[in-house]
Amino acid sequence: MLAVTPDGSKVYVTNYGSANVSVIVTATGTVSATIGVGVNPRDVAVTPDGAYVYVANYGAGTISVIDVADESIVTTIPGIAAPNGIVFKP
């Protein structure tokens, strides 16, 4: 799965078998970061303000929250049985 920041500058792609997310800079098409998340990241969504990315880690039963500004995990939300999707409602 993938999600695009509201300004279109970055794309976040889940790597299901690798327990990470790739960050692609759209202007260059290059991977700027690979961020470790939980096991089997399945879905990804960017908050409407573009500040955070939420990743549903299906195999880990967690949600990873990434800070877009510095490409780091700010928190991991535990205790979610097989999260399979994330949607933000503006």
PLY file of the C-alpha trace (Angstrom):
ply
format ascii 1.0
element vertex 90
property float x
property float y
property float z
element edge 89
property int vertex1
property int vertex2
end_header
0.00 0.00 0.00
1.04 3.60 -0.36
0.08 7.07 0.82
1.01 10.49 -0.53
1.56 13.60 1.59
-1.00 16.38 0.98
1.61 18.53 -0.77
2.60 15.61 -3.02
6.27 15.77 -2.06
6.58 12.28 -0.54
5.12 8.83 -0.96
5.16 6.29 1.88
5.17 2.64 0.76
4.70 -0.33 3.09
7.10 -3.23 2.56
5.00 -6.11 3.86
7.69 -8.78 4.10
10.41 -6.45 5.35
8.78 -4.77 8.39
9.57 -1.29 7.09
8.25 1.67 5.13
10.08 3.34 2.24
9.87 7.11 1.83
10.08 8.23 -1.79
10.72 11.85 -2.77
8.43 12.48 -5.72
10.57 15.21 -7.29
13.50 12.84 -7.74
11.91 9.38 -7.49
14.53 8.39 -4.92
14.15 6.64 -1.58
15.07 9.16 1.11
14.53 6.87 4.09
13.57 3.36 5.11
11.82 3.33 8.47
11.51 0.19 10.57
7.95 -0.49 11.76
6.14 -3.58 13.04
5.82 -6.99 11.41
3.88 -7.11 8.13
2.98 -3.45 7.62
-0.14 -3.59 5.51
-1.76 -0.18 5.21
-0.56 3.41 5.52
-2.24 6.82 5.75
-1.05 10.41 6.08
-2.86 12.76 8.46
-4.79 15.54 6.68
-2.27 18.14 7.90
0.62 16.06 6.51
2.45 15.95 9.84
2.21 12.23 10.61
1.98 8.88 8.87
0.15 5.97 10.49
1.12 2.42 9.56
-1.05 -0.63 10.31
1.30 -3.47 11.26
-0.89 -6.49 10.60
1.48 -9.13 11.97
2.49 -7.14 15.05
-0.96 -5.98 16.11
0.27 -2.40 16.33
0.04 0.99 14.66
3.32 2.87 14.10
3.18 6.66 13.98
5.88 8.40 11.91
6.78 12.09 12.18
7.04 13.33 8.59
9.44 16.17 9.51
12.26 13.91 10.70
11.14 10.48 9.41
11.17 8.89 12.86
8.75 6.74 14.84
7.12 8.92 17.51
4.99 6.21 19.06
3.66 2.70 18.57
0.07 1.96 19.52
-0.25 -1.64 20.81
-3.12 -4.04 21.32
-4.90 -3.96 17.97
-5.73 -7.40 16.61
-4.48 -7.65 13.01
-4.94 -4.00 11.94
-5.73 -3.97 8.28
-6.52 -0.40 7.30
-6.32 3.24 8.29
-8.47 6.13 7.13
-8.55 9.76 8.21
-11.78 11.65 7.92
-11.20 15.38 7.45
0 1
1 2
2 3
3 4
4 5
5 6
6 7
7 8
8 9
9 10
10 11
11 12
12 13
13 14
14 15
15 16
16 17
17 18
18 19
19 20
20 21
21 22
22 23
23 24
24 25
25 26
26 27
27 28
28 29
29 30
30 31
31 32
32 33
33 34
34 35
35 36
36 37
37 38
38 39
39 40
40 41
41 42
42 43
43 44
44 45
45 46
46 47
47 48
48 49
49 50
50 51
51 52
52 53
53 54
54 55
55 56
56 57
57 58
58 59
59 60
60 61
61 62
62 63
63 64
64 65
65 66
66 67
67 68
68 69
69 70
70 71
71 72
72 73
73 74
74 75
75 76
76 77
77 78
78 79
79 80
80 81
81 82
82 83
83 84
84 85
85 86
86 87
87 88
88 89
